[in-house]
Amino acid sequence: MIDYFSIALTHGLILFACWRLLFRDDLDSESGVSGKAPRPWLRQQDDNADA
């Protein structure tokens, strides 16, 4: 027997995720990402490269 609650729950969560993705503000931008994104986890490597 099919568990309709689990099917409805999983499909509902997928629809909710799609809904949230479709209405993001950054999806309306045509310019893309300008410049390099800051990567603080690489700060240590950048400091060692300068030395």
Backbone as a chain_set.jsonl record, in Angstrom:
{"seq": "MIDYFSIALTHGLILFACWRLLFRDDLDSESGVSGKAPRPWLRQQDDNADA", "coords": {"N": [[0.843, -1.189, 0.0], [0.487, 2.226, -0.774], [1.967, 4.949, 0.851], [0.402, 7.753, 1.208], [0.76, 10.102, 2.631], [3.563, 10.378, 2.956], [4.365, 10.651, 0.302], [3.011, 13.014, -0.407], [4.238, 14.767, 1.408], [6.996, 14.743, 0.637], [6.841, 15.627, -2.04], [5.635, 18.077, -1.593], [7.686, 19.401, -0.178], [9.622, 19.539, -2.176], [8.307, 21.18, -4.037], [8.1, 23.485, -2.471], [10.828, 24.164, -2.189], [11.464, 24.707, -4.879], [9.76, 26.873, -5.32], [10.869, 28.764, -3.551], [13.371, 29.093, -4.777], [12.707, 30.165, -7.265], [11.825, 32.738, -6.708], [13.971, 34.288, -5.887], [15.962, 37.201, -5.418], [18.415, 37.551, -6.708], [18.19, 36.16, -9.056], [16.963, 37.775, -10.858], [18.839, 39.431, -11.883], [20.792, 40.382, -14.61], [23.431, 40.902, -14.97], [25.204, 39.255, -13.649], [27.788, 38.005, -11.469], [29.763, 40.498, -10.145], [33.154, 41.098, -10.224], [35.498, 39.445, -8.004], [34.309, 37.121, -5.657], [34.395, 37.487, -2.133], [36.55, 35.404, -0.293], [36.947, 34.337, 2.624], [38.064, 32.077, 3.801], [40.323, 31.527, 2.401], [42.159, 33.384, 3.12], [44.465, 32.917, 4.612], [46.08, 31.49, 2.83], [46.44, 33.457, 0.874], [47.937, 35.35, 2.293], [50.313, 33.93, 2.695], [51.194, 33.677, 0.092], [51.945, 36.224, -0.61], [54.277, 36.582, 0.788]], "CA": [[0.0, 0.0, 0.0], [1.248, 3.461, -0.909], [1.78, 5.898, 1.941], [0.111, 9.021, 0.545], [1.312, 11.207, 3.41], [4.984, 10.55, 2.648], [4.452, 11.169, -1.063], [2.589, 14.41, -0.36], [5.248, 15.529, 2.131], [8.208, 14.916, -0.169], [6.522, 16.485, -3.188], [5.41, 19.418, -1.049], [8.978, 20.006, 0.115], [10.254, 19.847, -3.455], [7.624, 22.365, -4.562], [8.488, 24.621, -1.634], [12.197, 24.531, -2.56], [11.388, 25.34, -6.206], [9.097, 28.168, -5.133], [11.849, 29.658, -2.947], [14.419, 29.368, -5.746], [12.196, 30.995, -8.355], [11.577, 34.111, -6.289], [15.18, 34.904, -5.346], [16.26, 38.485, -6.055], [19.595, 37.499, -7.57], [17.849, 35.555, -10.337], [16.494, 38.829, -11.742], [19.986, 40.203, -12.325], [21.389, 39.91, -15.856], [24.85, 41.225, -15.004], [26.01, 38.194, -13.05], [28.596, 38.396, -10.319], [30.788, 41.467, -10.519], [34.379, 40.952, -9.454], [35.678, 38.186, -7.289], [33.605, 37.009, -4.391], [35.343, 37.34, -1.029], [36.698, 34.04, 0.213], [37.75, 34.5, 3.847], [38.749, 30.846, 4.174], [41.586, 31.488, 1.678], [42.959, 34.514, 3.554], [45.755, 32.421, 5.053], [46.849, 31.167, 1.632], [46.795, 34.719, 0.227], [49.005, 35.954, 3.088], [51.531, 33.161, 2.455], [51.616, 33.903, -1.29], [52.58, 37.539, -0.659], [55.584, 36.545, 1.476]], "C": [[0.88, 1.242, 0.0], [0.924, 4.382, 0.263], [1.622, 7.293, 1.335], [0.674, 10.218, 1.303], [2.776, 11.433, 3.056], [5.177, 11.079, 1.232], [4.074, 12.647, -1.097], [3.636, 15.276, 0.339], [6.483, 15.771, 1.277], [7.954, 15.813, -1.375], [6.256, 17.92, -2.741], [6.716, 20.127, -0.737], [9.726, 20.364, -1.165], [9.618, 21.09, -4.073], [7.986, 23.618, -3.784], [9.897, 25.094, -1.985], [12.222, 25.216, -3.924], [10.782, 26.722, -6.116], [10.084, 29.182, -4.568], [12.947, 30.02, -3.941], [13.949, 30.309, -6.846], [12.041, 32.461, -7.971], [12.768, 34.743, -5.581], [15.474, 36.181, -6.125], [17.439, 38.392, -7.015], [19.319, 36.804, -8.895], [17.355, 36.588, -11.345], [17.635, 39.637, -12.339], [20.598, 39.581, -13.572], [22.907, 40.067, -15.852], [25.726, 40.11, -14.45], [26.786, 38.727, -11.859], [29.678, 39.352, -10.789], [32.002, 41.29, -9.616], [34.47, 39.583, -8.802], [34.898, 38.218, -5.986], [34.629, 36.849, -3.271], [35.352, 35.899, -0.514], [37.565, 34.089, 1.471], [38.5, 33.234, 4.244], [40.084, 30.708, 3.448], [42.527, 32.618, 2.107], [44.364, 34.062, 3.958], [46.638, 32.082, 3.848], [47.292, 32.439, 0.914], [47.939, 35.402, 0.966], [50.328, 35.229, 2.846], [52.064, 33.389, 1.039], [52.33, 35.233, -1.421], [53.986, 37.514, -0.077], [56.668, 35.962, 0.608]], "O": [[1.896, 1.296, 0.694], [-0.239, 4.571, 0.62], [2.613, 7.936, 0.99], [1.026, 11.231, 0.698], [3.189, 12.578, 2.872], [6.078, 11.884, 0.997], [4.75, 13.444, -1.747], [3.894, 16.4, -0.092], [6.968, 16.901, 1.204], [8.778, 16.67, -1.692], [6.617, 18.868, -3.439], [6.85, 21.322, -1.0], [10.396, 21.396, -1.22], [10.327, 21.96, -4.579], [8.159, 24.689, -4.365], [10.139, 26.298, -2.071], [12.93, 26.206, -4.102], [11.251, 27.65, -6.776], [10.145, 30.32, -5.034], [13.412, 31.16, -3.942], [14.713, 31.158, -7.308], [12.121, 33.336, -8.833], [12.59, 35.642, -4.759], [15.264, 36.242, -7.336], [17.46, 39.083, -8.033], [20.163, 36.861, -9.789], [17.326, 36.32, -12.546], [17.403, 40.458, -13.226], [20.891, 38.386, -13.59], [23.596, 39.431, -16.65], [26.911, 40.052, -14.78], [26.463, 39.783, -11.314], [30.422, 39.05, -11.723], [31.887, 41.328, -8.391], [33.641, 38.7, -9.02], [34.849, 39.241, -5.303], [35.626, 36.148, -3.443], [34.307, 35.274, -0.33], [38.78, 33.904, 1.396], [39.492, 33.321, 4.967], [40.901, 29.869, 3.826], [43.59, 32.789, 1.509], [45.343, 34.752, 3.674], [47.835, 32.37, 3.865], [48.408, 32.494, 0.396], [48.824, 35.976, 0.332], [51.373, 35.877, 2.798], [53.272, 33.3, 0.817], [53.228, 35.371, -2.251], [54.807, 38.36, -0.429], [57.817, 35.862, 1.038]]}, "num_chains": 1, "name": "protein.A"}
